[in-house]
Amino acid sequence: MRITGGQWRGRVLPSPVRAGVRPSMERVRKTVFDILHGMLTLEGIAVADLFAGTGSYGIEALSRGAAMCVFVERERRLVQQLRQQLQQLAVPEHRVRLLCGDVFALLPRWQELGCATPQLLFADPPYGQHMGERLLELLAQQRWVEEGTLLCLELSVRDRFGHSIGAWQLLRERRFGDTLVQWWQYRREQ
C-alpha cells in the first residue's frame, strides 16, 4: 500500500495477504482524495475509517492533515497489523483510536466509547453483502452525526442503491471497473 499524498507521500506499507481483504487501489484512493479536496479541508478534522482492513483511507487522511482517525475493524489480526503500521509512521497516539469489533455494533455506542465526532467517514465494507445501504440506515439513526458530515463509501457496482436514505443525500459517484465510490452528505430533514 503506497500513500499517495501528504507528509507520508510515497511511503509503502505492507498490505496483509489474506482472503477477503481487498485494499483500496492506489488510483481509487488518489481520486477519492482529489475529489474530497474540493469538498472539504482535511486539515484539523476528525475522520473515521469503518471496515478499516489495511487502514488505507484513514492513514491517507492522517497523512494529508486530519487531526485524528478512529479505525474500526472486526478482525483482531488486522487491527494488530494496523497498529504496527501506525507505529512505523510514528503517528502520535492522540491522533489514533483503534476499535476492534463489528461496525454495526459499535456505531450505536460511538459516544459511549468516547470516540471523536468525525466530519468525514470512510467505509469500504466487503463486496457482495449489501452493507453500504445497511450502514447508511444505521448512520441515519445516530444522534452524534452532525449536519454536513461526509461519507465516502466504496462498494461493488452490484451493491449500488438509491440516492437518499434518511437524511443522507448522494452527492456524487464514480466508477472504477467493478468498484463504485459514492460521496454522501448528512443533511437533516427540514
N, C-alpha and C positions, 0 to 999 in steps of 0.2 A: 504494500500500500504506500503510494507516494503522496505526500502532502503537496497540494497544488498552489497554495498561496500563504501569505503572512510570514510571521517570524520563523516558522519551520519549513518554509517552502523548499521543495526538493528533497527533504528528508524521507528516507524509505524505512518503513516499519514492517516487520514480518506480519503476514496475514496467516491466520490459522488455516491449516489444511484439514477440513472437517466436513463431512457430509452435511448438507443443509445450511452451511454458512456461505453466503453469497455476498462478498464485499462489494460495495458500490463501485462501479467502474470509474476510473480516474476522470475520463472525459465527461461522464454524467455529473460527478461531483463538481468539477470545474464549472460546467454550465450552470448548475444549480446555484453556486455562489456568485457567478457573474450576474445572474438574473436577480438574486436576492440583493445584490449591491444597489440595484435601482429601487428596491422596495423598502429597505431599512438600513440603518447603520448598525453593524455588529459591535462596534466599539463600546465596551462597557455594559452590554446587556447579558441577561441570564438566558441560557438555552437548555434544552433537554434533548437527548438522543435516545428515543424509545426503540426497543428491539435493537439495541446498540450493536450487537455482534462484535465486529472489529473496532467499533467506535469511530469509524472514518468521518462521519458527519460532525460529531462533537469535537473530535480532535482538530478537524479543519476549522471549525468555528473558533476554537480557542486560539489557534494559530493566527487567525485573522482578527483577533481583538476582543472576542467575547469575554466578559468578566469571569463567568463560571459556567460549568455544564454539569447537569445531572444525567448520568448514563444509567439506563435501565436495561438489564439483560437477564434472561432467565437461567442461562447455563453458567454454573459456577466456574467451570474451566475457562470460559471466555471472559468472565469478569476478572479472573486472576491474570490472564494474558493482557487484558486492557490495563489493569493496574500496573503491570510491568512496563508496558509501552509508555504510559504516562510518566512513570519514574525515569525511563530512558530520556524523555524530553525535559525532565526536571520541572514538571508542572507543579507549582505550589499546591499543597493540599487544600487550601481555602478556595481554590478555583475549581475543585472537582468534588463530586459526590457520586459514588458508585452504589447502585441498588441492585441486588441480586434477587430476582423474583419476577412474577408474571405481571406484565404491563397492566392488564385488565384488573388485577387485584390491587396493585399499588396506586394507580391514579386516584381512586376514591379516598385514599389515605395520604395524599400528597402533602397537605398542610400538617396533618398529624405527625408525619415523618420529618417535618421541619425543612422541607425542600423549598428552594427559592422559586418564586413565581416566574416562569420563563416567558419572555416576549416572543420567542421563536422555538418551535418544536420540530424535530426531525423524526420521521417514523419510516422504517424500512422493514415492515413485517414480512414473514415468509410468504412467498408467492403461492397462489392457488388455494388459499384458505379464506379469502374474502374478509380479512381482518381490518382493512382500511375503513370500510363502512362502519364496522362494529366499533372501531376506535373513535371515529368522529361522533357516533351516537353517544358513547360514554363521555367524551370530552364536552359535548354539548350540555351534559348534566352537571358538570363540575363548577362550583361557585368560585373557585380560585382562578379560573381562566378569565383574563382581563380583556376588555374591549381592544380590538386591534391586533390581538395575538395572531401570529402567523404559524401555519403548519405546512411543512414541506413533506409530502407523502410520496414515497417511491413504492410502486406496485407493478404487477404484471398487467399488460393491456387487457388480459382476460378477466381481471378483477375490477375493471373500470365500473364506476357507478355514477349516480346523479350529480346535479350541480349545487345542491344545498342540503344540509342536514342540520336541523335546528337553527342555531344562529351562525353556523359555519357556511360561508359562501365560497364557491370555487372561483378563484381569480384568474387562473391560468393553468395550462398543462402543456407538456412537451413529451413527445415520444422518442425513444431511443431503441429501435428494434422491438424486442419484447417488453422493454421497460417503459413505464409511463411515470412521469413525475408531475405531481399536481401541487399547486400552491393554493392554500385555503386561508381565509381570514375570518376571525371571530367577530361578528357584528351583532350586538344584542338586538333582538327583535323589538321593533317600535310599538 
